[in-house]
Amino acid sequence: MHTPAIPLGAPVLFIHTIWADAILSGVKTIEVRPQNTAKRCTVYLSPTGSDTIGGSVDITRVAAHCSPH
């Protein structure tokens, strides 16, 4: 896996390998998190427990979190 150059201070999201691979391959296009983010930028993905970067994604919008209750 090619490790992209990461700018100093760039945001990194640690995520399980199966989900990182699905996001980077385009199979998974939505990531549900417990809290919304104000970030609209490139975020680098790192498999949980790893010290490597698998790739990057651009956060362009955030949808409101819908609670089932």
PyMOL commands that set and color helices and strands:
alter all, ss='L'
color gray80, all
select helices_A, chain A and resi 17-25
alter helices_A, ss='H'
color red, helices_A
select strands_A, chain A and resi 12-15+42-47+55-58
alter strands_A, ss='S'
color yellow, strands_A
deselect
rebuild
show_as cartoon
